[in-house]
Amino acid sequence: MSAVPQHRVLRTEIPGPESVARHRRTTAAVSAGIGIGLPVYVARAAGGILVDVDGNQLIDFGSGIAVTTVGHTAPRVVAAVTGQVADFTHTCFMVTPYEEYVAVCERLNALTPGDHEKRSALFNSGAEAVENAVKIARRATGRSAVVVFDHAYHGRTNLTMALTAKVRPYKDGFGPFAGEVYRAPMAYPLRWPGGADACADQAFDAFVDTVRTQVGADRTAAVLIEPIQGEGGFVVPAPGWLRRVADWCREHGILLIADEIQTGFCRTGDWFASEYEQVVPDLVTTAKGMAGGLPLAAVTGRAELMDAVGAGGLGGTYGGNPVACAAALAAIDTMVAEDLCGRARQVERLFRPRLEALRSRYDTIGEIRGRGAMLAVELVAGADDPTPNPALTAAVNARCHRAGLVTLTCGSYGNVFRFLPPLAAPDALLAEGLDIFAEAFEAAQR
């Protein structure tokens, strides 16, 4: 599969001397507003391994935040990108269109939930897709209000900052934000005040109450929801809650926008996380795992909604770039050929027993959650104290990094570990990474 052996190699400390030298250049040249989690400078990558400039081979449990789902330098993606670059790199679809853009839209229309007639539009980033989905919803419904949820993350543009819940680091000092955005409680079982068993019913009632009292259903254009929340902590809603929200929205003429930017394209064991509860959104936003590492995003939705926008109301100079489109077509072909939905479920079967074994020994693991290859552990103070434990989370993360395992944290309280390995990573490599995580966790506990 790969010219890079799929195992960890440590030739220097992490970060090594060449990475340290390059990081000095970074601090002198790059805005301090660009945060860096692990200042290890990558020279090449393949499968589930990152090779840094010091010759270390690091195990990747982050996939560039759920982007390299098909693996680093996936062969079909490399071949497609190489061929497209040789043909042409840009014309702007709005000036002179090309086949690749149309083909990606056709694939999205076929793959996203529901058998209704659909249309798609392509953009550059997840935030751009969300922003355009809101534009489409407002134009199609003639309404202005948008309802989002606690712990949500939807981007860093002005509108998507308003949609995002967490202040630091995403919103701090950047206001004022776009208006007509309203926030409802999230069905977060571990932290629901009435307890996990009551979460679905009480959270649904709280959502309905928020819309009725703060907004008005007849003023609400859309409800925007991550089927599994990403940056907010991989929060999996209480069973049945998402289905009830979707049904209530349809009953009141409110569009349901599913933000599948982190959950889409096989990551959760389905093509899209909405499918788990057989929810068919009106609009779906995608990005991240779609194009094997190249920047591409999309809005896909009901034809009558997508066509409600006048010509020129959607678009962008680089949106649907032909090289990114070629990569997406190859990445989707890889997902189909290698049954990466099935592979994500295999990854979960490998990870869960190992994580549950740790939880049985340490009461600082408050919950293990997620689906497929989108899994998380939330760290707390103790068995009888669910207070978030960001200090332990940071300590474990630092130990993983020093040991050559690229890990990511998240959560509104900074106390959640998230696991997003490339689905091309072999079992032996994933097991090695889990060994490192377990050792780091146990050492931090001591």
NUNU-584372 format. One record per residue (C-alpha): residue number from 1; y, z, x; chain; residue in one letter. Coordinates in nm, 4 decimals. Last residue first. Layout:
TISE   nr        yy        zz        xx  kette  rest
TISE  NUM         Y         Z         X      A     A
...
//
This chain:
TISE   nr        yy        zz        xx  kette  rest
TISE  446    0.8442    3.8276    0.0486      A     R
TISE  445    0.9307    3.6194   -0.2549      A     Q
TISE  444    1.0905    3.3541   -0.0294      A     A
TISE  443    0.7652    3.3304    0.1688      A     A
TISE  442    0.5588    3.2912   -0.1490      A     E
TISE  441    0.7839    3.0170   -0.2810      A     F
TISE  440    0.7924    2.8314    0.0503      A     A
TISE  439    0.4138    2.8459    0.0801      A     E
TISE  438    0.3710    2.7232   -0.2781      A     A
TISE  437    0.6203    2.4402   -0.2262      A     F
TISE  436    0.4507    2.3317    0.0969      A     I
TISE  435    0.1068    2.3299   -0.0662      A     D
TISE  434    0.2533    2.1338   -0.3583      A     L
TISE  433    0.3806    1.8718   -0.1144      A     G
TISE  432    0.0366    1.8408    0.0441      A     E
TISE  431   -0.1169    1.8009   -0.3016      A     A
TISE  430    0.1317    1.5245   -0.3815      A     L
TISE  429    0.0441    1.3493   -0.0560      A     L
TISE  428   -0.3284    1.3736   -0.1252      A     A
TISE  427   -0.2785    1.2452   -0.4792      A     D
TISE  426   -0.1125    0.9254   -0.3614      A     P
TISE  425    0.2627    0.8644   -0.4183      A     A
TISE  424    0.3139    0.5492   -0.6262      A     A
TISE  423    0.4390    0.7544   -0.9211      A     L
TISE  422    0.7353    0.8603   -0.7103      A     P
TISE  421    0.7725    1.2379   -0.7376      A     P
TISE  420    1.0138    1.3948   -0.9858      A     L
TISE  419    0.9645    1.7733   -0.9707      A     F
TISE  418    1.2469    1.9933   -1.0914      A     R
TISE  417    1.3133    2.3479   -0.9768      A     F
TISE  416    1.5327    2.5452   -1.2158      A     V
TISE  415    1.7675    2.8351   -1.1389      A     N
TISE  414    2.1082    2.6706   -1.1034      A     G
TISE  413    2.2350    2.8387   -1.4233      A     Y
TISE  412    2.2944    2.5210   -1.6265      A     S
TISE  411    1.9798    2.3806   -1.4752      A     G
TISE  410    1.8961    2.1777   -1.1654      A     C
TISE  409    1.7115    2.1969   -0.8347      A     T
TISE  408    1.5719    1.9157   -0.6254      A     L
TISE  407    1.3026    1.9038   -0.3594      A     T
TISE  406    1.2552    1.6895   -0.0478      A     V
TISE  405    0.9636    1.8455    0.1423      A     L
TISE  404    0.9868    1.8494    0.5220      A     G
TISE  403    0.9345    2.2187    0.5947      A     A
TISE  402    1.3050    2.2874    0.6394      A     R
TISE  401    1.3686    2.1298    0.3001      A     H
TISE  400    1.1040    2.3393    0.1276      A     C
TISE  399    1.2489    2.6559    0.2831      A     R
TISE  398    1.5977    2.5686    0.1589      A     A
TISE  397    1.4683    2.5056   -0.1928      A     N
TISE  396    1.2840    2.8365   -0.1997      A     V
TISE  395    1.5996    3.0250   -0.1001      A     A
TISE  394    1.8154    2.8351   -0.3491      A     A
TISE  393    1.5782    2.9130   -0.6356      A     T
TISE  392    1.5568    3.2780   -0.5324      A     L
TISE  391    1.9362    3.3037   -0.5454      A     A
TISE  390    1.9573    3.1082   -0.8727      A     P
TISE  389    1.7527    3.3700   -1.0628      A     N
TISE  388    1.8402    3.3385   -1.4307      A     P
TISE  387    1.8086    3.6657   -1.6280      A     T
TISE  386    1.4811    3.6473   -1.8193      A     P
TISE  385    1.4067    4.0192   -1.7540      A     D
TISE  384    1.0748    4.1543   -1.8759      A     D
TISE  383    0.8570    3.9423   -1.6503      A     A
TISE  382    1.1129    3.9234   -1.3716      A     G
TISE  381    1.4524    3.8037   -1.2482      A     A
TISE  380    1.4012    3.4441   -1.3565      A     V
TISE  379    1.2964    3.1122   -1.2048      A     L
TISE  378    1.2516    2.8054   -1.4261      A     E
TISE  377    0.9755    2.5690   -1.3179      A     V
TISE  376    1.0054    2.1977   -1.3816      A     A
TISE  375    0.8111    1.8810   -1.4538      A     L
TISE  374    0.8976    1.5150   -1.5012      A     M
TISE  373    0.5825    1.3413   -1.3750      A     A
TISE  372    0.4167    1.3650   -1.7153      A     G
TISE  371    0.5851    1.6157   -1.9413      A     R
TISE  370    0.8142    1.9099   -1.8853      A     G
TISE  369    0.7756    2.2854   -1.8645      A     R
TISE  368    0.6702    2.5802   -1.6526      A     I
TISE  367    0.8436    2.9004   -1.7587      A     E
TISE  366    0.9700    3.2347   -1.6330      A     G
TISE  365    0.8432    3.2093   -1.2786      A     I
TISE  364    0.9725    3.5379   -1.1359      A     T
TISE  363    0.6552    3.7022   -1.2683      A     D
TISE  362    0.4653    3.5919   -0.9611      A     Y
TISE  361    0.0863    3.5780   -0.9343      A     R
TISE  360   -0.0064    3.3996   -1.2591      A     S
TISE  359    0.2992    3.1794   -1.2142      A     R
TISE  358    0.1694    3.0528   -0.8831      A     L
TISE  357   -0.1626    2.9534   -1.0420      A     A
TISE  356    0.0290    2.7901   -1.3273      A     E
TISE  355    0.2143    2.5734   -1.0736      A     L
TISE  354   -0.1097    2.4564   -0.9148      A     R
TISE  353   -0.2749    2.3992   -1.2525      A     P
TISE  352    0.0296    2.2017   -1.3738      A     R
TISE  351    0.0760    1.9684   -1.0785      A     F
TISE  350   -0.2446    1.7640   -1.0705      A     L
TISE  349   -0.2762    1.7156   -1.4459      A     R
TISE  348    0.0949    1.6301   -1.4579      A     E
TISE  347    0.0453    1.3635   -1.1913      A     V
TISE  346   -0.2398    1.2161   -1.3943      A     Q
TISE  345   -0.0077    1.1911   -1.6955      A     R
TISE  344    0.2432    1.0047   -1.4810      A     A
TISE  343   -0.0347    0.7688   -1.3655      A     R
TISE  342   -0.1202    0.6845   -1.7254      A     G
TISE  341    0.2404    0.5859   -1.7872      A     C
TISE  340    0.2299    0.4073   -1.4520      A     L
TISE  339   -0.0394    0.1718   -1.5743      A     D
TISE  338   -0.0485   -0.0181   -1.2404      A     E
TISE  337    0.0059   -0.3642   -1.3876      A     A
TISE  336    0.2480   -0.2455   -1.6556      A     V
TISE  335    0.4648   -0.0282   -1.4316      A     M
TISE  334    0.4566   -0.2952   -1.1605      A     T
TISE  333    0.5730   -0.5641   -1.4028      A     D
TISE  332    0.8546   -0.3300   -1.5067      A     I
TISE  331    0.9555   -0.2899   -1.1410      A     A
TISE  330    0.9448   -0.6664   -1.0867      A     A
TISE  329    1.1659   -0.7341   -1.3889      A     L
TISE  328    1.3993   -0.4560   -1.2792      A     A
TISE  327    1.4281   -0.5882   -0.9239      A     A
TISE  326    1.5162   -0.9359   -1.0503      A     A
TISE  325    1.7793   -0.7770   -1.2751      A     C
TISE  324    1.9266   -0.5839   -0.9816      A     A
TISE  323    1.9539   -0.9078   -0.7825      A     V
TISE  322    2.1043   -1.0910   -1.0802      A     P
TISE  321    2.3764   -0.8274   -1.1435      A     N
TISE  320    2.3418   -0.7058   -1.5019      A     G
TISE  319    2.6833   -0.5426   -1.5070      A     G
TISE  318    2.8775   -0.6447   -1.1950      A     Y
TISE  317    3.1999   -0.7745   -1.3501      A     T
TISE  316    3.1769   -0.5719   -1.6678      A     G
TISE  315    3.0616   -0.6202   -2.0243      A     G
TISE  314    3.1236   -0.5128   -2.3813      A     L
TISE  313    3.4172   -0.5819   -2.6132      A     G
TISE  312    3.4431   -0.9380   -2.4854      A     G
TISE  311    3.2915   -1.0898   -2.7992      A     A
TISE  310    3.3356   -0.8476   -3.0874      A     G
TISE  309    3.1139   -0.5430   -3.1258      A     V
TISE  308    2.9062   -0.5317   -3.4454      A     A
TISE  307    2.6319   -0.7308   -3.2716      A     D
TISE  306    2.4853   -0.4211   -3.1037      A     M
TISE  305    2.4782   -0.2375   -3.4348      A     L
TISE  304    2.3255   -0.5225   -3.6377      A     E
TISE  303    2.0668   -0.5856   -3.3672      A     A
TISE  302    1.9426   -0.2278   -3.3551      A     R
TISE  301    1.9711   -0.0947   -3.0061      A     G
TISE  300    1.9433   -0.1306   -2.6321      A     T
TISE  299    2.2117   -0.0054   -2.3941      A     V
TISE  298    2.1433   -0.0776   -2.0311      A     A
TISE  297    2.1665    0.0322   -1.6710      A     A
TISE  296    2.1166   -0.1277   -1.3303      A     L
TISE  295    2.1790   -0.0111   -0.9750      A     P
TISE  294    1.8834   -0.0997   -0.7502      A     L
TISE  293    1.6175    0.1594   -0.6682      A     G
TISE  292    1.3120    0.0255   -0.8490      A     G
TISE  291    1.5096   -0.1304   -1.1328      A     A
TISE  290    1.4369    0.0734   -1.4461      A     M
TISE  289    1.3812    0.4164   -1.2933      A     G
TISE  288    1.7505    0.5178   -1.3036      A     K
TISE  287    1.9068    0.3328   -1.6014      A     A
TISE  286    1.8514    0.3499   -1.9780      A     T
TISE  285    2.0509    0.4201   -2.2936      A     T
TISE  284    1.8789    0.3881   -2.6317      A     V
TISE  283    2.0507    0.3147   -2.9635      A     L
TISE  282    1.9240    0.3593   -3.3191      A     D
TISE  281    1.6545    0.5957   -3.1971      A     P
TISE  280    1.2913    0.5666   -3.3123      A     V
TISE  279    1.1267    0.9105   -3.2894      A     V
TISE  278    0.7483    0.9095   -3.2735      A     Q
TISE  277    0.7417    1.2674   -3.1430      A     E
TISE  276    0.6216    1.1613   -2.7969      A     Y
TISE  275    0.7885    0.8215   -2.8365      A     E
TISE  274    1.1339    0.9629   -2.7680      A     S
TISE  273    1.0225    1.0271   -2.4071      A     A
TISE  272    1.0214    0.6545   -2.3299      A     F
TISE  271    0.7506    0.4417   -2.1683      A     W
TISE  270    0.5197    0.7367   -2.2184      A     D
TISE  269    0.3781    0.9698   -1.9534      A     G
TISE  268    0.7128    1.1419   -1.8939      A     T
TISE  267    0.8391    0.9105   -1.6157      A     R
TISE  266    0.6938    0.5912   -1.7635      A     C
TISE  265    1.0223    0.4005   -1.7784      A     F
TISE  264    1.2618    0.6466   -1.9407      A     G
TISE  263    1.3195    1.0198   -1.8991      A     T
TISE  262    1.6161    1.0150   -1.6599      A     Q
TISE  261    1.8306    0.7566   -1.8409      A     I
TISE  260    1.6612    0.8070   -2.1759      A     E
TISE  259    1.9801    0.9165   -2.3535      A     D
TISE  258    1.8667    0.8686   -2.7132      A     A
TISE  257    2.1532    0.7762   -2.9452      A     I
TISE  256    2.0915    0.8668   -3.3096      A     L
TISE  255    2.3363    0.6995   -3.5460      A     L
TISE  254    2.4665    0.8984   -3.8424      A     I
TISE  253    2.4192    0.7470   -4.1898      A     G
TISE  252    2.3487    1.0865   -4.3465      A     H
TISE  251    1.9751    1.0495   -4.4140      A     E
TISE  250    1.9297    0.8768   -4.0781      A     R
TISE  249    2.0878    1.1712   -3.8983      A     C
TISE  248    1.8686    1.4183   -4.0861      A     W
TISE  247    1.5533    1.2266   -3.9916      A     D
TISE  246    1.6492    1.2161   -3.6244      A     A
TISE  245    1.7350    1.5872   -3.6166      A     V
TISE  244    1.4025    1.6695   -3.7838      A     R
TISE  243    1.2055    1.4628   -3.5297      A     R
TISE  242    1.3915    1.6247   -3.2407      A     L
TISE  241    1.3101    1.9733   -3.3695      A     W
TISE  240    0.9395    1.9133   -3.4272      A     G
TISE  239    0.8213    2.0924   -3.1146      A     P
TISE  238    1.0932    2.3053   -2.9492      A     A
TISE  237    1.3069    2.0919   -2.7206      A     P
TISE  236    1.1899    2.0366   -2.3607      A     V
TISE  235    1.4637    2.1544   -2.1241      A     V
TISE  234    1.4387    1.9789   -1.7912      A     F
TISE  233    1.7127    2.2145   -1.6656      A     G
TISE  232    2.0530    2.0890   -1.7790      A     G
TISE  231    2.0397    1.8129   -1.5181      A     E
TISE  230    1.7718    1.6382   -1.7228      A     G
TISE  229    1.7242    1.7319   -2.0877      A     Q
TISE  228    1.4061    1.6066   -2.2474      A     I
TISE  227    1.4735    1.3847   -2.5500      A     P
TISE  226    1.8313    1.3639   -2.4133      A     E
TISE  225    2.0512    1.3643   -2.7220      A     I
TISE  224    2.3625    1.1922   -2.8558      A     L
TISE  223    2.4380    1.2332   -3.2273      A     V
TISE  222    2.6502    0.9482   -3.3529      A     A
TISE  221    2.9393    0.8300   -3.5637      A     A
TISE  220    3.0175    1.1605   -3.7309      A     T
TISE  219    3.3076    1.1561   -3.9761      A     R
TISE  218    3.0929    1.1497   -4.2941      A     D
TISE  217    2.8756    1.4274   -4.1527      A     A
TISE  216    3.1756    1.6540   -4.1228      A     G
TISE  215    3.2886    1.7822   -3.7846      A     V
TISE  214    3.3085    2.1575   -3.7371      A     Q
TISE  213    3.1496    2.2956   -4.0552      A     T
TISE  212    2.8965    2.0287   -4.1502      A     R
TISE  211    2.8041    1.9120   -3.7995      A     V
TISE  210    2.7763    2.2630   -3.6575      A     T
TISE  209    2.5793    2.3881   -3.9597      A     D
TISE  208    2.3305    2.1023   -3.9230      A     V
TISE  207    2.2810    2.1850   -3.5560      A     F
TISE  206    2.2456    2.5583   -3.6257      A     A
TISE  205    1.9845    2.4884   -3.8948      A     D
TISE  204    1.7920    2.2714   -3.6478      A     F
TISE  203    1.8164    2.5426   -3.3813      A     A
TISE  202    1.6874    2.8044   -3.6261      A     Q
TISE  201    1.3895    2.6014   -3.7360      A     D
TISE  200    1.2807    2.4777   -3.3917      A     A
TISE  199    1.3550    2.8050   -3.2103      A     C
TISE  198    1.1784    3.0556   -3.4343      A     A
TISE  197    0.8599    3.0672   -3.2271      A     D
TISE  196    1.0565    3.0580   -2.9004      A     A
TISE  195    1.2606    3.3674   -2.9745      A     G
TISE  194    1.5595    3.4365   -3.2007      A     G
TISE  193    1.8098    3.4203   -2.9150      A     P
TISE  192    1.6695    3.0867   -2.7873      A     W
TISE  191    1.6429    3.1108   -2.4087      A     R
TISE  190    1.2834    3.0084   -2.3414      A     L
TISE  189    1.2721    2.7803   -2.6471      A     P
TISE  188    1.5831    2.5718   -2.5725      A     Y
TISE  187    1.6651    2.3991   -2.9042      A     A
TISE  186    2.0193    2.3154   -2.7929      A     M
TISE  185    2.3198    2.4643   -2.9712      A     P
TISE  184    2.5740    2.2090   -3.1004      A     A
TISE  183    2.8721    2.0566   -2.9198      A     R
TISE  182    3.1493    1.8410   -3.0635      A     Y
TISE  181    3.3251    1.5422   -2.9030      A     V
TISE  180    3.6214    1.3930   -3.0892      A     E
TISE  179    3.8405    1.3995   -2.7774      A     G
TISE  178    3.8209    1.2588   -2.4264      A     A
TISE  177    3.8826    1.5113   -2.1530      A     F
TISE  176    4.1928    1.6807   -2.0196      A     P
TISE  175    4.0596    1.7535   -1.7667      A     G
TISE  174    3.9259    1.7096   -1.4121      A     F
TISE  173    3.9680    2.0604   -1.2714      A     G
TISE  172    3.6016    2.1597   -1.3050      A     D
TISE  171    3.4105    1.8964   -1.4999      A     K
TISE  170    3.0928    1.8173   -1.3030      A     Y
TISE  169    3.0664    2.0995   -1.0516      A     P
TISE  168    3.0896    2.3260   -1.2356      A     R
TISE  167    3.1682    2.2825   -1.6058      A     V
TISE  166    2.8238    2.2171   -1.7509      A     K
TISE  165    2.8098    2.0628   -2.0983      A     A
TISE  164    2.8377    1.6871   -2.0468      A     T
TISE  163    2.9831    1.4863   -2.3371      A     L
TISE  162    3.3409    1.5473   -2.2219      A     A
TISE  161    3.2340    1.4525   -1.8704      A     M
TISE  160    3.0838    1.1386   -2.0274      A     T
TISE  159    3.4220    1.0391   -2.1697      A     L
TISE  158    3.6109    1.0921   -1.8435      A     N
TISE  157    3.3400    0.9449   -1.6219      A     T
TISE  156    3.0977    1.1957   -1.4707      A     R
TISE  155    2.7717    1.1479   -1.6614      A     G
TISE  154    2.5567    1.2457   -1.9616      A     H
TISE  153    2.4350    1.5987   -1.8912      A     Y
TISE  152    2.3517    1.8281   -2.1818      A     A
TISE  151    2.3052    2.2053   -2.1413      A     H
TISE  150    2.4443    2.2683   -2.4915      A     D
TISE  149    2.4247    1.9675   -2.7171      A     F
TISE  148    2.6136    1.6549   -2.8246      A     V
TISE  147    2.7849    1.5440   -3.1465      A     V
TISE  146    3.0124    1.2388   -3.1484      A     V
TISE  145    3.3065    1.1937   -3.3868      A     A
TISE  144    3.4866    0.8610   -3.4418      A     S
TISE  143    3.3562    0.6812   -3.7503      A     R
TISE  142    3.3826    0.3110   -3.8311      A     G
TISE  141    3.0042    0.2974   -3.8117      A     T
TISE  140    2.9519   -0.0096   -3.5913      A     A
TISE  139    3.2644    0.0353   -3.3798      A     R
TISE  138    3.2056    0.4053   -3.3190      A     R
TISE  137    2.8390    0.3560   -3.2374      A     A
TISE  136    2.9113    0.0649   -3.0029      A     I
TISE  135    3.1770    0.2604   -2.8128      A     K
TISE  134    2.9421    0.5604   -2.7879      A     V
TISE  133    2.6683    0.3358   -2.6481      A     A
TISE  132    2.9233    0.1932   -2.4040      A     N
TISE  131    3.0016    0.5361   -2.2607      A     E
TISE  130    2.6323    0.6181   -2.2357      A     V
TISE  129    2.5593    0.2937   -2.0472      A     A
TISE  128    2.8503    0.3486   -1.8093      A     E
TISE  127    2.7288    0.7004   -1.7368      A     A
TISE  126    2.3822    0.5658   -1.6631      A     G
TISE  125    2.5125    0.3137   -1.4162      A     S
TISE  124    2.5794   -0.0576   -1.3662      A     N
TISE  123    2.5686   -0.2240   -1.7101      A     F
TISE  122    2.3447   -0.4461   -1.9191      A     L
TISE  121    2.3624   -0.5204   -2.2915      A     A
TISE  120    2.0622   -0.5235   -2.5233      A     S
TISE  119    1.9773   -0.6558   -2.8705      A     R
TISE  118    1.7107   -0.5455   -3.1143      A     K
TISE  117    1.5162   -0.6607   -3.4214      A     E
TISE  116    1.3000   -0.3764   -3.5530      A     H
TISE  115    0.9627   -0.2852   -3.3985      A     D
TISE  114    1.0666    0.0608   -3.2818      A     G
TISE  113    1.0805    0.2391   -2.9473      A     P
TISE  112    1.2004    0.0493   -2.6379      A     T
TISE  111    0.9582   -0.1953   -2.4738      A     L
TISE  110    1.0212   -0.5234   -2.6572      A     A
TISE  109    1.4015   -0.5114   -2.6624      A     N
TISE  108    1.3998   -0.3902   -2.3030      A     L
TISE  107    1.1818   -0.6819   -2.1910      A     R
TISE  106    1.4023   -0.9346   -2.3694      A     E
TISE  105    1.7152   -0.7797   -2.2196      A     C
TISE  104    1.5616   -0.8040   -1.8713      A     V
TISE  103    1.4765   -1.1722   -1.9308      A     A
TISE  102    1.8302   -1.2521   -2.0466      A     V
TISE  101    1.9833   -1.1042   -1.7319      A     Y
TISE  100    1.7346   -1.2870   -1.5088      A     E
TISE   99    1.7938   -1.6262   -1.6705      A     E
TISE   98    2.1566   -1.6690   -1.5710      A     Y
TISE   97    2.5015   -1.6698   -1.7285      A     P
TISE   96    2.8196   -1.8373   -1.5956      A     T
TISE   95    3.1382   -1.6379   -1.6558      A     V
TISE   94    3.0258   -1.3371   -1.8622      A     M
TISE   93    2.7055   -1.3129   -1.6584      A     F
TISE   92    2.9079   -1.2634   -1.3421      A     C
TISE   91    2.8140   -1.5202   -1.0708      A     T
TISE   90    2.6389   -1.2968   -0.8223      A     H
TISE   89    2.3682   -1.2773   -0.5553      A     T
TISE   88    2.2289   -1.6299   -0.5435      A     F
TISE   87    1.8977   -1.7965   -0.4501      A     D
TISE   86    1.8139   -1.6193   -0.1203      A     A
TISE   85    1.9153   -1.2841   -0.2683      A     V
TISE   84    1.6833   -1.3559   -0.5620      A     Q
TISE   83    1.3806   -1.4165   -0.3404      A     G
TISE   82    1.4316   -1.1028   -0.1355      A     T
TISE   81    1.4879   -0.8955   -0.4490      A     V
TISE   80    1.1691   -1.0241   -0.6116      A     A
TISE   79    0.9561   -0.9734   -0.3007      A     A
TISE   78    1.0852   -0.6197   -0.2415      A     V
TISE   77    1.0374   -0.5277   -0.6069      A     V
TISE   76    0.6816   -0.6603   -0.6156      A     R
TISE   75    0.5947   -0.4726   -0.2955      A     P
TISE   74    0.7394   -0.1332   -0.3957      A     A
TISE   73    0.9815   -0.0412   -0.1172      A     T
TISE   72    0.9897    0.3261   -0.2243      A     H
TISE   71    0.7662    0.4036   -0.5182      A     G
TISE   70    0.7484    0.2681   -0.8749      A     V
TISE   69    0.9506    0.5687   -0.9968      A     T
TISE   68    1.2170    0.5152   -0.7327      A     T
TISE   67    1.5010    0.6285   -0.9605      A     V
TISE   66    1.4033    0.9741   -1.0890      A     A
TISE   65    1.6744    1.1612   -0.8954      A     I
TISE   64    1.6417    0.9679   -0.5659      A     G
TISE   63    1.2658    0.9901   -0.6150      A     S
TISE   62    1.2877    1.3724   -0.6030      A     G
TISE   61    0.9542    1.5042   -0.4730      A     F
TISE   60    0.9746    1.2939   -0.1548      A     D
TISE   59    0.7522    1.4060    0.1319      A     I
TISE   58    0.9400    1.3765    0.4597      A     L
TISE   57    0.8353    1.1746    0.7619      A     Q
TISE   56    1.0339    1.2743    1.0694      A     N
TISE   55    1.1263    1.0004    1.3156      A     G
TISE   54    1.4716    1.1377    1.4017      A     D
TISE   53    1.6475    0.8718    1.1909      A     V
TISE   52    1.4518    0.9826    0.8849      A     D
TISE   51    1.1362    0.8414    0.7302      A     V
TISE   50    1.1079    0.9088    0.3557      A     L
TISE   49    0.7561    0.9123    0.2094      A     I
TISE   48    0.6286    0.8713   -0.1493      A     G
TISE   47    0.5513    0.4997   -0.1340      A     G
TISE   46    0.7639    0.3622    0.1482      A     A
TISE   45    1.0869    0.4675    0.3156      A     A
TISE   44    1.3216    0.3635    0.5921      A     R
TISE   43    1.5996    0.5018    0.8122      A     A
TISE   42    1.6927    0.8056    0.6036      A     V
TISE   41    1.9595    1.0473    0.7186      A     Y
TISE   40    1.8737    1.4116    0.6526      A     V
TISE   39    2.1705    1.6061    0.5199      A     P
TISE   38    1.9791    1.7718    0.2305      A     L
TISE   37    2.1726    1.8421   -0.0901      A     G
TISE   36    2.4796    1.6306   -0.0240      A     I
TISE   35    2.7885    1.6710   -0.2429      A     G
TISE   34    3.0417    1.3887   -0.2671      A     I
TISE   33    3.3690    1.5713   -0.3377      A     G
TISE   32    3.4097    1.6287    0.0345      A     A
TISE   31    3.5140    1.2642    0.0539      A     S
TISE   30    3.3372    1.0681    0.3253      A     V
TISE   29    3.4707    0.9799    0.6732      A     A
TISE   28    3.4957    1.2958    0.8857      A     A
TISE   27    3.2238    1.4879    0.7007      A     T
TISE   26    2.9996    1.1828    0.7229      A     T
TISE   25    3.0556    1.1325    1.0950      A     R
TISE   24    2.9457    1.4906    1.1574      A     R
TISE   23    2.6445    1.4171    0.9364      A     H
TISE   22    2.5445    1.1408    1.1745      A     R
TISE   21    2.5199    1.3857    1.4616      A     A
TISE   20    2.3140    1.6309    1.2550      A     V
TISE   19    2.0831    1.3478    1.1482      A     S
TISE   18    2.0357    1.2517    1.5143      A     E
TISE   17    1.9615    1.6125    1.6074      A     P
TISE   16    1.7027    1.6746    1.3345      A     G
TISE   15    1.7650    1.8183    0.9893      A     P
TISE   14    1.5019    1.9527    0.9695      A     I
TISE   13    1.3567    2.0611    1.3043      A     E
TISE   12    1.2082    1.7820    1.5067      A     T
TISE   11    0.8921    1.5677    1.5070      A     R
TISE   10    0.7681    1.6727    1.1631      A     L
TISE    9    0.5242    1.4262    1.0043      A     V
TISE    8    0.4250    1.4442    0.6367      A     R
TISE    7    0.1614    1.2119    0.4949      A     H
TISE    6    0.1493    0.8693    0.3377      A     Q
TISE    5    0.1371    0.6579    0.6516      A     P
TISE    4    0.4275    0.4101    0.6476      A     V
TISE    3    0.3098    0.0478    0.6422      A     A
TISE    2    0.2444    0.0957    0.2723      A     S
TISE    1    0.0000    0.0000    0.0000      A     M
//
